[in-house]
Amino acid sequence: PAEIKPLCEAPIYARANGYLKRRLVDIGDHVDVGQLLAEIDTPELDQELDRGRALVAQAEAALGLAHATAARWATLSKKATVSDQENEEKQADLKLKAATAESARAEVRRLEKLLSFARVTAPFDGTITVRNIDEGDLVVAAGAKELFHLSQTRNLRVYVQVPQGMARSIHSGQVAEMTIPELPGRVFAAKVIRTAGVIASDSRTLLVELEVDNTKEEILAGSYAQVRFTEAKAEAALTLPANAISFRSEGPQVGVVEKDGKVELRTVKLGRDFGRTIEILGGVEPKDRVILNPADSLASGATVSVNGEITKAKGQ
């Protein structure tokens, strides 16, 4: 099972207070990066900017006077007409006026930057999937209400939770097949981009991200899909017939016939119980010859003769 998401998506909020003056796009419209989406009327911000520019003019005028005064007092100080203390006060006042002017300019730059947000533009190419405003609506900067939601759907991300048994056979660049229930008979090529690199402790699965080309926009983001990893191979489980296992005081054991015909009783570690067969996690290998229906009197070192077809532990 897989989940399809846009390659890139972002909610678009306002950064300037005001009222929506114009809305130029709607749900389903394709937009390019930098395209104008809406304009916000910001009368209060306009007034703040005018006031800031006036303060800059005022600060620069004061700076000019302070500069002329400091230069004059520096000349008088050299002639000993004024004291050094008075000269130093005028020089310090010049630095203060310069700092005040720079602070006023910085405030104007901040307001101009905020005013630029009155033009809401697209941060990347994509499709408008949500539109929550209309002309005349009150717009609050950094509010909880998003103006638009933009999604890039020409390429899609596909997320799959791969079972632990197949996790080691998944690698970047691998190609998989994706099918969608609403498009029967269609198979889309999906490429593995990256994996989480760890097994999730709650589900024992590996998160795998794939990418699918959706230039023709046949696939809807948010859809459910099925992904088949054609190159992945699950590790086969080693199983034995249930009647080949003896439960003794030493634990579950099986009788293995060696090449010389002698029996070796091996303690095995059991896994999942499938009914007629039981998964073996350790103790025997696929090449071993295992005795079916061993007698309770069977002991290690006993010599047996093998009649008929040999039954081996096998991977299923």
N, C-alpha and C positions, 0 to 999 in steps of 0.2 A: 504493500500500500504506500502511496506517495501523496504529497501535498504540493500543489503548484502555486508559486508566488511570483510577483513581478521581480524583475532583475533589480529594480531600484524604485522605491516609493518614498514619498515624504508628505507630511501634512504642512500646509502653508498658512502661517498665522500673520497677523498684522503687527508691525513695529511702530506704527504711528496712530495716534488717536484722531478720530474725526468721523465723517459720514461717507458712505460709499457714493462716489460721484458717478463712476461708470463701471459696468461689468462687461468685459469683452469676450468672455468664453463661457461655455456651459458644459454640462456633463457629456462625455463622449467626444469632446473636441480634442484633436491632436495639436500639440503646441511644440514649438522649438525653444531651445535654450535662449533665455533673454527676452522672449516674447512677452509683451505687456498683457497681463491678465485682468487687471482692474486698476482704477485710480481712486484715491481717497482724498476728500476735501478736508483740509487741516487748517481752519482759520486760527485756532489758538496757537498752533505751532508757527504759523506765518507771523503772528504778532510777536512771539518770542524771538524769532529770528530778526525782525526789524529792530526790536529793542536791543538785542545783542550787538547788532551792527552799529547802533547809535552809541553803545557803551564802548565799542572799539574806537570809534572816532573821538570820543571824550578822553579815553585813556591815551590815545596817540597825541592828542593836543597837549595833555598834561606832561607827557613824556618829552615833547619838543621843548616846552618851557623849562622843564627840569634839566634838560641837556644844555640849553643855553645858559641857565643859571649856574650849573656846575662848572662849565667852561670859564665863565666870567670869574667865579670865586676862586678857581684854581689859579688864574692869572694874578688876582689880587693877593692870593696867599704867597705867591713867589715874591711879591713886592713888600710883603709884611704889612699890607694894609689891613688885612683881616687876620683873625687868629686861625691856627690850624684846626681847632675844634669846630669853628664855623664852616670851614672848608670841607672837613670830613662829613659834617651833617649834610651839606649840599650834595656831595658825591654819593652818600648813602641814599638820599632822597631820589637821586637819578636811578639808582639800581632798583629802588622800590617801584618807581613809576614804570620802568621797563618790564618788571615782573607783572605788574598790574595789566599793562597793555597786552603782554603775551597770554595772560590768563583770559582776557576778554576775547582775543583771537581764537583761543582753543575752544571757548564756549560757542563761538559762531561756527567753527568747524563741526562741532558736535551737533548743533541744531541743523546745519546743512545736511549732515549725514542722515539724521532722522527724517528730514524733509524728503530725502531721496526715496525713503521707504513708502512715501505716498503713492509711488508707482510700484505696484505688485507685479513682479516678473517671474517667469518660469526658471527654476534653477537647473533644469535639464530637459532634454527632449522626452515627451511622454504623452499620456492621455489623462484628461481630467476625469476622475472617477467620482468625486464628491464636490458639490457646490452648495455651501450653506448660507450664502448672502445674496442680496439683491440690492438694486439701486435705492439709496435713501436709508439703508440700515446703519445703525450706530456701530462703529468699529472701535474696539478697545485694544490698545497695544498689549501684547503678551496675555491676552484673555484666553479663557478656556475654549472658546469657539473658534474652530479652524475655518478659514475662508474657503480653501480648496484642498483637495487631496490629489496629488499627481503621481501617476504610476508609469513606469517604463515597461511596456509589455511586448516590445519587438523581440526581446530575449527574456526567457523565463528561468527562474530557479525552481528546482524540484528537490524536495527533501524526502529522504527515505530512511527509515529505521531498519538497518540490516541486522538480522539475528547474529548472535555471537559465533555460531558455527561457520558462517560465511564471511565474517569480518576480515580475516587475514587475506582473503582472495580479492578484496576490493582495493584498487589503487587509482591514483590520479591519471587521467587520460583514457581510462577504460570506457568503452562504449556499451550502452545498455539500450533496451527497447522499452518504450513507454506506450501504453494503450490507455484510452479513455472510454468509459462505458457509453458516452453519448456519440462516439464516433466508431462504431463497430467496424472491424476490418482494417482500420488505419493503425499504422505503427510509426511512431516518431522516434528518431534517433536522439538519445540523451547522452551527454558526455560527463563523466565524473570530474568535477572541478577540485573538490577537497573533501576531507573527512574530518570528523571531530578529533580523531586520534585516541579516543578513550571509549571504553564501554560504559554506558550509563548503568549505574548501580540499581536503579529502580526497574528497568526493563531488560537489562542485559542485551542491549542492542547498540549498534554503532550508527551515529548520525552521519549520513552521506549527502553531500550537496552535488547536484547535477545541473547542467545548463542545456536548455532546449531552444532551438531557433524557432521564433514565432513571427517571422517576417510577414507571412500571409494572414496573421492574426486569426488562425483557426482554433487556437487554444485559448480558453478563458482563464485568466489568473484567478486563483482561489478554488479551482476545480479539484476533484479527487481523481486519482489516476492509479495505474498499476505499472510497476517497473520490473522488468526481467533482466537480470544480469547474466547474459549469455556466456560470458567468459569466466564467471565465478564458479567455483567448485566447492561444495560443502564437504567438510571432512566426514567420511563414512563412519558410522557407528559399528563397533565390533560386537556381534551378538552371538549367542549360543542357544540351542534348544533348552527349554527349562528342565527337561529330564536328564540333561547332561551334568547338572550341578548337584552335588551332595552337600547337605548341611550337617556339619560335624562340630565337635567341640572346638576344633581349631578355626572354625568359620566355614564359609562356603568354599568348597574345593571341587576340582575337576581332575579326571584322570587323563594324563597325556601320554601317548605311546611314543617312545623314543625310537630312533633308527634301529637299535638293536633288539627291539621288540619288548623292552622292559617298560614298566609303568612308573610314572612319576606323578604323585599327587601334588597339585599346586593350589595354593590358596589364591582366590581371585577376589577382586573388588567389583561389586555389582553396581550397575547404574539403573537406568529406567527399566521397569517391568512392562513388556509388551504383551503379556499373556503367554503365548506359546514360546516366545523367545525373551531373553533377558540381555540387556546391554552389559558388556564387560568392559570395565574401565582399566583393568590391569591384571596381570597374572598370566595371560596367554597371548599369543600372536596369531595372525591369520594363517600362518604356515603350519601351525601345530595340529596334530591328529588327536582328537578328543573322543573319549569313550562315551557312547550313549547308554543310558540306563545302567550305570555302574552298580555293581553289587556292594552291599554294605561291608563285605569282607575284603574288598579290594584294598590292597596296600601297596606302598611304593616298593619297587624292586621286583614285583611280580612279573613273570613273563607271560605274554599273551600272543595269540596268533590272530592276525587280522583277516577276516573272511568278508567277501563281497566288497561293495563300494565303500571307500573311506570317507567319513564325514568330517569335514574340517570346519573350524571356526571361520566365519566369513564376514565381510563387511557388507552392510545393507544400507 
